[in-house]
Amino acid sequence: FKAIARCVRAKVRCSVVGLAAEVYVCKRLAQETGGSYSVALNEGHLRELLMTFASPPPSLAAQTPSSLVSMGFPSRSGTLAPSLCACHHELRPGPLYVCPRCKARVCDLPLACPACSLTL
């Protein structure tokens, strides 16, 4: 109880969210420091109690506009015959990755397609 007295003297407000049955020390700490004490009844109630203490920051949408990034998900060519690799400008053996936008073949991922600049 010395710690509670120090919190009161330092004007520290303590709030407690319990996960089990009510604990006397936690309840007294909250009462004497001007905080609140609650016991969560279920997962939804716990989320509600925690959100009273941790409000999300204000939106910065006006200051930092969002932008979308175009991204392609290439398929792997099934041919084992050598094909022209767009990133090395030479014939490469084995299956290569095919850009979904321009159908250029590349041997390595991740990279920007050398033909159309789509992120692969």
Summary of the structure (lengths in Angstrom):
residues: 120
radius of gyration: 29.7
end to end distance: 60.9
largest distance: 79.8
contacts: 267
relative contact order: 0.11
helix: 24%
strand: 18%
